[in-house]
Amino acid sequence: MMKRLKHAGTSAALHGPVTRVLHLIGGALVVYGLIFSADFADLSNATVLRRDVLFALALGVFFVCRLLWVTLVGGASQLPSDAPRWEHWLSRAVHYGVYASIFGVVLTGLAIAFLARGPNYGALLPQSTILDVHAAFANGLIALIGLHLCGAAWHWIVRRDGVWEAMVGTIPWKRGPFGSHRST
């Protein structure tokens, strides 16, 4: 069964070094944001509020730049052109879903910070609603990251089509969990 799933066509093209570095930095920023985000109650502390607002702005700007780089310069998915159509569709859906979730988390996080220190707009936009939307974006982001990691493992372990190596590179003595990713 594994042989039938292994990719026998063209291998994925390598991402350039800028795209690879942006991918790693973006992942590290997202992990940091998910681990060290402040609770709403902590936002009454001006230092915590300032840190979270600055981080949200930096994260938003970074991912706008990354999205522009990927779409205009560096190229998005490096799936082989002969990969199944469903892989191309799912890859695009997950990647753009990650961007949408990040932008949603950033914008709702900034709204939460504004409402934590600003005037009470509760009648127009209840804080609980924004907190629920923020949590939904964050949970969606976690789910999409899980799908992204499953997809990476799929290409590395099962398909062996070079998609894993296109982003993270190879270890010279080990080109995948079961040997070379290329068909011989």
C-alpha positions in Angstrom: 0.0 0.0 0.0 2.8 2.4 0.9 4.4 1.9 -2.5 1.1 2.9 -4.2 1.0 6.2 -2.2 4.7 7.0 -2.9 5.0 9.8 -5.5 6.7 8.6 -8.7 6.6 11.8 -10.7 8.6 15.0 -10.5 10.1 16.1 -7.2 9.2 19.4 -5.5 11.4 22.4 -6.3 13.4 23.8 -3.4 12.2 27.0 -1.7 14.7 29.8 -1.6 16.6 30.6 1.6 14.5 33.7 2.3 11.2 31.8 2.1 12.7 29.1 4.3 13.9 31.6 6.9 10.5 33.4 6.8 8.7 30.1 7.4 10.9 29.3 10.4 10.6 32.8 11.9 6.8 32.8 11.3 6.5 29.4 13.0 8.5 30.6 16.0 6.4 33.8 16.3 3.2 31.9 16.2 4.4 29.4 18.9 5.5 32.2 21.1 2.2 34.0 20.7 0.2 30.9 21.5 2.3 30.1 24.6 2.9 33.5 26.0 -0.4 35.3 25.2 -1.8 37.3 28.1 -5.2 36.6 29.7 -7.7 39.4 29.4 -7.4 40.2 33.1 -3.6 40.7 32.7 -4.3 43.6 30.2 -5.0 45.9 33.1 -1.2 45.9 33.6 0.2 48.6 31.2 3.5 46.7 30.6 1.6 43.5 29.7 -0.8 45.4 27.5 2.1 47.3 25.7 4.0 44.0 25.2 1.0 42.2 23.7 0.0 45.2 21.4 3.6 45.5 20.1 3.8 41.7 19.6 0.4 41.7 17.7 1.5 44.6 15.5 4.9 42.9 14.8 3.2 39.6 14.1 0.7 41.2 11.7 3.3 43.2 9.9 5.6 40.1 9.6 2.8 38.0 8.1 1.7 40.7 5.7 5.3 40.9 4.5 5.6 37.1 4.4 2.3 36.8 2.4 3.5 39.4 0.0 6.9 37.7 -0.4 5.3 34.3 -0.9 2.7 35.5 -3.4 4.8 38.0 -5.3 8.4 36.8 -5.1 9.2 33.6 -3.4 6.5 31.3 -4.7 3.9 29.5 -2.5 3.5 25.8 -2.5 6.2 23.7 -4.0 4.0 20.7 -4.7 5.0 18.9 -7.8 2.8 19.9 -10.7 1.7 16.3 -11.2 0.5 16.0 -7.6 -3.2 15.1 -7.2 -5.5 18.1 -7.5 -6.8 17.5 -4.0 -3.3 18.0 -2.6 -3.0 21.3 -4.4 -6.4 22.4 -3.2 -5.8 21.3 0.4 -2.4 22.9 0.5 -3.8 26.3 -0.6 -6.7 26.0 1.8 -4.5 25.3 4.8 -1.9 28.0 3.9 -4.4 30.7 3.3 -6.4 29.5 6.3 -3.3 30.0 8.5 -2.9 33.5 7.2 -6.6 34.3 7.8 -6.5 32.9 11.3 -3.3 34.9 12.1 -4.8 38.1 10.8 -8.0 37.3 12.7 -6.1 36.7 16.0 -4.1 39.9 15.5 -7.1 42.1 14.7 -9.3 40.7 17.5 -6.4 40.9 19.9 -5.9 44.5 19.1 -9.6 45.1 19.6 -9.5 43.4 23.0 -6.5 45.5 24.0 -8.3 48.7 22.9 -11.4 47.8 24.8 -9.4 46.8 27.9 -7.9 50.3 28.2 -10.2 52.5 26.1 -13.7 53.7 26.4 -16.5 51.3 27.1 -18.0 50.3 23.8 -19.8 47.3 25.3 -23.2 48.3 24.0 -21.9 48.3 20.4 -19.3 45.5 20.6 -19.4 43.4 23.8 -16.0 42.3 25.0 -17.2 38.7 25.5 -18.1 38.5 21.8 -14.6 39.7 20.7 -13.0 37.3 23.2 -15.1 34.4 21.7 -14.1 35.4 18.1 -10.5 35.7 19.2 -10.5 32.3 20.8 -12.2 30.8 17.7 -9.4 32.3 15.5 -6.8 31.0 17.9 -8.3 27.5 18.0 -8.7 27.5 14.2 -5.1 28.4 13.9 -4.0 25.6 16.2 -6.1 23.1 14.1 -4.6 24.4 10.8 -1.1 24.2 12.2 -1.9 20.6 13.1 -3.1 20.0 9.5 0.0 21.7 8.2 2.2 19.4 10.3 0.2 16.3 9.2 0.7 17.4 5.6 4.4 17.8 6.0 4.6 14.4 7.6 2.5 13.0 4.7 4.9 14.3 2.1 8.0 13.3 4.1 7.0 9.8 5.2 4.4 8.6 2.7 4.6 10.5 -0.6 8.4 11.2 -0.5 8.0 13.8 -3.2 10.5 16.3 -2.0 8.0 18.7 -0.4 9.4 18.3 3.1 12.9 18.8 1.8 11.8 21.8 -0.3 11.2 23.7 3.0 13.5 22.2 5.7 16.3 20.8 3.6 17.8 17.4 4.0 20.3 15.8 6.3 23.0 14.4 3.9 22.9 10.9 5.4 19.2 10.7 5.8 16.8 11.8 3.0 13.5 10.9 4.7 12.4 8.4 7.3 12.8 5.4 4.9 15.7 6.5 2.8 15.7 8.6 -0.4 12.6 10.6 -1.2 13.2 10.2 -4.9 12.2 7.1 -6.9 15.0 5.0 -8.2 
